[in-house]
Amino acid sequence: MDARIDIDETVSIRPISRRNVIDGLRQLGLRTGDRVIAHVSLSSFGLVEGGARTVIEAILTVIGSGGTLMMPYFFPPWYQGAFDPWNPPPTTCGAVPRLLRTWPGAILSLHPTHPVVAVGLDARPLTEGHERVSSVGKDSPVDRIAKMGGKVLLLGVTQWVNTTIHTGEAYAGVPYWGRPRPDRPRGRWAIMPDGQKVWIPLPEYPGDSAGFHKIEPFLVERGLIAFGLIGRARCRLMAGQPLIDGVVEFLSRDRGGLLCDRVDCTFCPWARQFLSEHAMAVGPKSGIDDRQKRGQPCWSKNC
Ligand SMILES: [Zn+2]
C-alpha cells in the first residue's frame, strides 16, 4: 500500500499549514456535509503550524457546519475512581481528540472505557446513550456513524487503530468478540450529568487490533480505500458501512483472519484457542465448516 505513496522528502522540512491539510483532505475525498470518525497521529505529519488545533480546524472547514467530526476518546479500564465525563482520565488516542473534547459544542459520550467525542450537526444522536449500549460493536457510536453514511479517516495511522473494524467483527459474529475477560473489570461507577453515581456494566471488550493490517489488501482489491499524503502523514479514507460489510465477508472466509501473530500478545492466542474449541463444540453437524469453506457467513446462534 505504501508503494502507492511517493514521499517528497522536501515536504518534511516545511511546516504543514492549515491550507495544506484542507487541500490534502479534499484530495483524499472528504466532502462538505460528511460525517467522519477520524483517527490521527499529529506527529506523523511532521511540523504542523498550530498543532492539533490546525488539524481539527482543517477537518471542520472541509465538512462544514452540516458535517460531524467524531474521534475515539478511549482509555484503559484500570484508572482509579468513578468515570467523570467532566474530568475524564487522559485518553490514549492522542493530542487531537484531547483538544477536540474542549471544542465549543463538543460532546463526550458516557461510556466509561470507550467514549467518543463528537462535534457538529449529529454529535448528539451519535453519542446519546452510549453507556447503555456496546462499546464499539452494534449500535455504538462507531456503528451509528457508519449507518448514517459516515466515513473513516486515518491520518498518519494504520488499520491497527481503525475501530470500525472491531464493529465489523461484532457483525461477523466471531465467537471471541466481546467475551468476558478475567483481566478486565465487569463494570465501572460513573457520574452522570445529573450528578448521580451509577454502576455501568461492561459486559464486553473489543479484542486486539494488531492484526488489522491483514485486511488492507482485501479492501484495496475492492477499491474501498482512498490513499493520500499530507505532509509526511500517510492517510486513508473509507466509507464506514462498506468497510463493516468487507470485514464481515473477510471473516466469513477465515474466522481468525484478523488476529495478530505477535508472540507477546495476550489476546490473540487465547482467541485462536477459543475459535478452535468453539468449532469443535459446535461440530460439523451445524454445517459451519462447510459454510466457511464456501465463504459464507455462519448463522449459528452460538456464534
Ligand atoms: Zn494480538
Residues whose N, C-alpha, C, O or C-beta is under 5 A from the ligand:
A	BS01	ZN	D208 A210 C260 C265 F267 C268
